[in-house]
């Protein structure tokens, strides 16, 4: 482990154990909280889709399940477990029927993430365990949203509502989907370090920017999102994001938009939302780390167009269809599916009886 990694690990642990014995006393008080101040919650999502890939000739039917179980001790400490289907870092889908191609059906579900989150002060939160990536909502450039980081994270929320995050951990165990197995094997050194800030500029532009090191490669990235009112009451969401490999100068960027094109027919449903993106990935962007990046479709120029909406707000049922085309080869992928959310997350504040 390098001196830099050792120093960063020391800072993270020191932040987590801030104030020594006083924090130990506070932790005892939290764990000894009355039963009415301990809240448990279970929520998740189920879904299914049709997936077609012209390059491999694959046509398959897939299903997905995510389960999130949390125990909250008086709003000060949370223990969180997240189980998901799928057998690798970026994939959260099981295949239950192969219409065309050689992909074998599989049914797997693993506890991918398992972590503790503690409120150190009013503005500082610490997490340790198998953590979720925290790239911008809807990001297509950062780490796979179904993935994990085995390590620790400290988050500072400023008075102006910006968030500063420092994360250190390990990604090289990504072939082992099960968090418990990874914990048994142990985290042997650090190969992932990330520092980033997120917030709003001018009260209208949401942004996230940061730098990270994955194994022996260094990256800088930025994500911005803005709502523009084109006509009275009609918004268009604009999205831009980019990431640069600081060692090779290889880039990856995306620009896109989404907007409602058909109004809702009832209060229980949503309108039809159109979204489109242009993606560009250089050949030398992530030579060694493509296994963890969300868009695993290779390099070059690609265009994605899709529709999505909500069938039932009451039952939290949504649908989507999208088409991704490689502008250089003409190869394409299509995804058509639905999802249903269930359960309710524990409230952030204790419930008074």
Secondary structure, 3 states (H helix, E strand, C coil): CCHHHHHHHHHHHHHHCCCCHHHHHHHHHHHCCCHHHEEEEEEEEEEEEEEEECCCCEEEEEEEEEEEEEEEECCCEEEEEEEEECCCCCCCCEEEEEEECCCCCCCCEEEEEEEEEEECCCCEEEEEEEECCCCCCCCCCCECCCCCEEEEEEEEECCCCCEEEEEEEECCCCCCCCHHHHHHHCCCCCCEEEEEEEEEECCCEEEEEEEEEECCEEEEEEEEEEEEEEECCEEEEEEEEEEEECCCCCEEEEEEEEEEEECCCCCCCCCEEEEEEEEEECCCCCCCCCCCECCCCCCEEEEEEEEEEEEECCCCEEEEEEEEEECCCCCEEEEEEEEEEEECCCCCCCCCC
